[in-house]
Structure formats: structure tokens, C-alpha cells
Amino acid sequence: MPNHYVTKTTVGICVIAFLLTACSAAMKSLPVVSVYSSSQCYESDKKIRKMEGMTGLLSFVGKRSANILGAKPVSVTEINFETHNVYLVAMGMQPTVGYSVVVAGETAKLDGDTLILPVEFKTPREGSMQAQMQTSPCVVISLPKASYKRVLVSDLML
């Protein structure tokens, strides 16, 4: 006489194990490193842009830091573009200080063919006083290459 309790328990455990495996396969994590951030990136529009090569990255960073009075040259860690992708996430022109783009986690999530970057757009607290000076906040991040077709940050998609 078969033990139905053991059979049902075994089937239940197998189903749970399958679901956990399927969920973990669908949502993979990739480590994210902040390469550069600034409140003055001189990007007029809110955007995500893939950076092409170390020369392009150094040129972007150099041009942004060259316009800051008394600024020391910014050094950027060497990135292997064969194994890593680098993205600029810009907030566009803002009317005051107090806006920022921040990396809000250590990992990006890969959900199917969509990469979800852990980047947030911060705004000044409502009612707070801010200097009336245009800013253009951005962050540049690096992460290992993976198979995806879209990059998503908040309401932006590349």
C-alpha cells in the first residue's frame, strides 16, 4: 500500500524547488560599480547612454571636470571594455542645486532580456531652499557584460 502523504510531500518539495530555480534563473544579479558622478555633466536631456571605449569615457570625464574652477584632474579606474559595459545615466538640466543621480544598490537585475540598473533620480525636498543655479547631474557606472536587449532606469529605457 503506497504512502500518499510521502508522495504528496515529495511532489510538493519538487514543485517548490522548480519554482525557486525558475525564479532565480529569470532574475540574475550583476555587480555595479560607480565610475564617475557629478552635479555638472552638461547633458541637457534625461538619458541613458552606452559609453564606447576607454578613450570615450576619459574624454567625457575630462571635459566635465575641465570647466570646474580649481578642480583637480579626475582619475578613472581602467575598465576592460571587452568584459564590461559602461553607461552614462543623466538627469538632464535642472533649475537648482539639490538634484542628483545616485547608485542605489550594488547589483543590477537582469530580468529576461532587460537590465534594470539600481540608479535613482533624487530631487530637493519640497519647500526647501535651493541655490538658483542650473545643474545637470549624472553618474557613470560599469558592470559585467551579459545578454540583454534593453536597459531600464526608473522611467528611462535604452
C-alpha positions in Angstrom: 0.0 0.0 0.0 1.6 3.3 -1.1 2.2 6.1 1.4 0.2 9.0 -0.2 1.5 11.5 2.4 5.1 10.9 1.5 4.3 11.0 -2.3 2.4 14.4 -1.9 5.2 15.8 0.2 7.8 14.8 -2.3 5.8 16.2 -5.2 5.3 19.5 -3.2 9.0 19.8 -2.5 9.9 19.2 -6.1 7.4 21.9 -7.3 8.8 24.4 -4.8 12.4 23.6 -5.8 11.4 24.0 -9.5 9.7 27.4 -8.9 12.7 28.7 -6.9 15.1 27.6 -9.6 13.0 29.2 -12.3 12.7 32.5 -10.4 16.4 32.7 -9.7 17.2 31.9 -13.4 14.8 34.6 -14.6 16.3 37.3 -12.2 20.1 37.3 -12.4 22.3 39.9 -10.5 25.3 41.7 -11.9 27.7 43.8 -9.7 27.6 47.5 -10.4 30.5 50.0 -9.8 30.1 53.8 -9.9 32.9 55.1 -12.1 32.1 58.8 -12.0 29.4 61.2 -10.8 28.9 64.9 -10.9 26.2 67.6 -10.4 27.5 69.2 -13.7 27.6 66.8 -16.6 26.4 69.3 -19.2 23.8 66.8 -20.5 20.6 68.8 -21.4 18.3 65.7 -21.6 17.4 62.9 -19.2 19.0 59.8 -20.8 20.9 56.5 -20.6 23.8 56.2 -23.0 26.3 53.4 -23.5 29.9 54.6 -23.4 32.1 53.3 -26.1 35.7 52.5 -25.1 38.1 53.9 -22.5 39.1 56.8 -24.8 35.4 58.0 -25.0 35.0 57.6 -21.2 38.2 59.6 -20.4 37.1 62.3 -22.9 33.7 62.6 -21.3 35.1 62.8 -17.8 37.9 65.2 -18.8 35.5 67.6 -20.5 33.2 67.7 -17.5 35.9 68.3 -14.9 37.9 70.8 -17.0 35.2 73.5 -16.6 35.3 73.5 -12.8 37.5 76.2 -11.3 40.3 74.8 -9.2 39.3 71.2 -9.9 42.0 68.6 -9.9 42.0 66.2 -12.8 39.7 63.3 -12.2 41.2 59.8 -12.4 39.1 57.0 -13.7 40.0 53.3 -13.0 40.9 51.4 -16.1 37.9 49.4 -17.4 38.2 46.4 -19.7 35.5 47.2 -22.3 35.9 43.6 -23.7 34.3 42.3 -20.5 32.3 45.3 -19.1 29.7 47.7 -20.3 29.7 51.3 -19.2 26.6 53.5 -19.1 26.0 57.2 -18.5 22.8 57.9 -16.7 21.9 61.6 -16.8 19.1 63.6 -15.2 19.2 66.5 -17.7 19.3 70.2 -16.9 17.7 71.1 -13.6 16.8 74.6 -12.3 18.5 74.4 -8.9 21.0 72.5 -6.9 19.7 69.6 -4.8 19.1 67.3 -7.7 21.3 64.1 -8.0 21.7 60.8 -9.7 22.7 58.1 -7.3 23.6 54.4 -7.5 21.1 52.9 -5.1 22.5 49.4 -4.8 25.4 47.1 -5.5 23.8 45.0 -8.2 21.8 45.4 -11.3 19.0 42.9 -12.0 18.8 41.0 -15.3 15.1 40.1 -15.9 14.9 38.2 -19.1 16.3 40.5 -21.8 16.0 43.6 -19.7 18.8 45.0 -17.5 17.5 47.1 -14.6 20.1 49.5 -13.2 20.0 50.4 -9.5 20.0 54.1 -10.2 17.7 56.7 -8.7 16.9 60.3 -9.5 16.8 62.5 -6.4 15.0 65.8 -6.2 15.2 68.5 -3.5 12.8 68.2 -0.6 9.6 70.1 -1.2 9.6 73.5 0.3 13.4 73.5 0.8 15.5 76.5 -0.3 18.0 75.8 -3.0 20.5 78.0 -4.8 19.2 79.1 -8.2 21.9 77.6 -10.4 21.4 75.2 -13.2 22.8 71.7 -12.7 23.0 68.6 -14.8 23.6 65.6 -12.5 24.8 62.3 -13.8 26.5 59.0 -12.9 28.6 56.7 -15.0 28.5 53.0 -14.0 30.3 49.9 -15.0 29.1 46.3 -14.9 30.0 42.9 -16.5 28.6 42.2 -20.0 25.6 40.0 -20.2 22.9 39.1 -22.7 20.2 41.7 -22.7 18.5 43.9 -25.2 17.1 46.8 -23.1 18.5 48.8 -20.2 16.0 50.3 -17.8 16.4 53.0 -15.1 13.3 54.4 -13.4 11.2 55.7 -16.4 14.1 55.7 -18.9 14.8 52.8 -21.3 17.7 52.4 -23.7 
